[in-house]
Amino acid sequence: MKKTISVILALIMFLMLTACGNNNKHIGQAKTPSGSAVMQGQDYKDVIERFKEKGFVNIKTEKIEDLITGWLTSDGEVEEVLVGGDVNYSPDQWVDANTEVIIRYHTFPEETTENTETEITENTETAEEEILENLTIENCPELAYILDTKNEFDPQIKNFATKYKGRNIEFDGYTASVLPHENYTTRFDYLICYGDYEGPISGPNFQINNVNYTDLHLVGSNVPDTFGTGINIHIIAEVVGYNSGSGIFEIKPIKITIRS
């Protein structure tokens, strides 16, 4: 009976890894959307989302503070987009996901925004979010604590997830489990644990839920052909939330590199 179960488990893992292997052609890459000329005139926030959907992770914006009340150009309207410094980039081209994208858009000069108090508040909040550094064990004692705890249901884990929801955390970990998401063959749920594979066990059960390989944002020169269990990684991820019943700490990957 044990031998039969082992054979079945091995077969399942082989099928998973085979399915994974078919999606590795563009690991760590993103596909350019429409060209800069097509993006011109669109709202810059919509353009940001289009590049995110295509897998880009290094997106920046530049203001052109030239609007005057009465002009035809709308606030937030895109002037041009540069991919890797090239305004004449080609659409539907695969490039490194970390390639710099700069979106230049029109807006009002700060000194003439008398009736745009709401907009100023939004811009200020966005600027504050952009300068927030990733939480690490060096700069955040609370993260250091939950990663070191031996109790996966430690109440401090839930407190941390609630307090820092939406913030990015950064730590060394490993893939503890990889399972298909529901009945999909190309989408998976990853269990990520703190530390090194086969090392001491501590910290929450982090889960990356319902993703394909592009969603993982794997970068670096040593990205493996298959991304299964037992791989040591360095991960930057956004805090999504914590399920007290299951003890699952859900995160969203921002960037994953493979540790030797």
JODA-V184225 format. One line per field, one symbol per residue. ss: DSSP state (~ for helix, > for strand, _ for the rest). phi: phi as a letter, one per 40 degrees, with the letter a starting at -180 (. if undefined). psi: psi as a letter, one per 30 degrees, with the letter a starting at -180 (. if undefined). A space follows every 50 residues. Layout:
ss = ???
phi = ???
psi = ???
//
This chain:
ss = _~~~~~~~~~~~~~~~~~~~~_______>>>____~~~~___>~~~~~~~ ~~~_____>>>>>>>>>_________>>>>>>>__>_______>>>____ >>>>>>>>_~~~____~~~~~~~~~~~~~~~___>_____~~~~~~~~__ ____~~~~~~~~~____>>>>>>>>>>>>>_______>>>>>>>______ ____>>>>>>>__~~~_>>____________>>>>>>>>>>>>____>>> >>>>>>>>__
phi = .dccccccccccccccccccccbccbcgbbbccccdcccdgccccccdcc cccchcbbbbbbcbcbcbdhcccccgcccabbbggbcbcccfbcbdccdc bbbbbcacddcbbcbbcccccccccccccccccccbccbbdccdcccccc bcbddcccdccccbdgccbaacaaccabbccfbcbbbbbbcbbcgbdgcd cagcccbbbfbbccccfcbhcbcccbbbcgbcbbbbaccbibbcccgcbc bbcbabbccc
psi = eeeeeeeeeeeeeeeeeeeeffgfehkgllkkblleeefkflkeeeeeee eeffgkfikllkkjigkkkflfklkgkkelkkjhgjfhlklhkklkfgkk kkjklklkkefghegheeeeeeeeeeeeeffklkklfefjeeeeefffkf jfgkffeeeeeeegkflklklkaljfkkkkjbglfgklkkkklkakkgak kllljkkjkilaeeffhkllfhklekialgkklkkklkkelkjeefgkjk lkkekklkk.
//
